[in-house]
């Protein structure tokens, strides 16, 4: 399992059945992901970091969309 897969898996486990997340919590995850990504995956994370500056809440559905796109951009172990 890659570091990115581990980070996303840990997020999913920690999120449990929570449906909304604060921008600061999402930023924490994105900063961790940013350090582990490069190329198009890093650009995607940077875009989302910018979005967190203008929003207060993020839903599970939209974050899962981000995670799916990110996983598709990152080579698996």
N, C-alpha and C positions, 0 to 999 in steps of 0.2 A: 504494500500500500504506500502511495506517495505521501509526502507531507501535506499536499493540498487535499488529497482524499481524506487523510486523517483529520485535518482541520474542519472540513465540511461534515464529516461523520460525527465528530465531537459536537459541532454546532447543532446538528439535527437531534442528537441524543439530549443535549442540554436544553434544547427548545421545548422538548416534550410536546404538549398539546397547546402551547402558547400560540396565539395567532397574530399578535402585533409585537413589534420590536422597536425600541427607541433608536434614533439615529446614532447616538453615541455607542450603543451596543453593536450596531451594524458596522460602524467605523472601526471599532476594535478588531472585528473579524477581518474587515477589508485591509487594514494595515498589515495584519499577519499574512494574509494572502498575497498582498503586493510584494512583500519580501521574498516570496517563494515562486513568483511568476516572472515571465519575460515575454516579450513579443506581444502578439494580439491578446493573450490572456492578461498581461499586465495593463494593457491599454483599456480593457474592459473594466478591470478593477479600478483604475484611475477615474474612468467615467462615473462609476458608481460612487466613488469617494466624493466627487464633485456634487452629485445628487444629494448626498447626505448633508451637505451644507445648507440645502434649501428645504429640507423636509424634516418632520419630527418623528413620523412613524412609518414603518415598513411592514407589509403583510407577509405571512408565510408563503403565500402563492407567488408573489413577485420575487421573493428571495430564492425560492426553489427554481424559478425560471432563470435567475442569474446563475445559480449553482449548476444547473443543467448545461447552460451555455459554457460556463467556465470549464466544467469537466470535459466537454467536447473539444475545447481548445488545448487542454493539457494532456500530454502523453501519459499513458498509464504505466504503472511499474512493470 
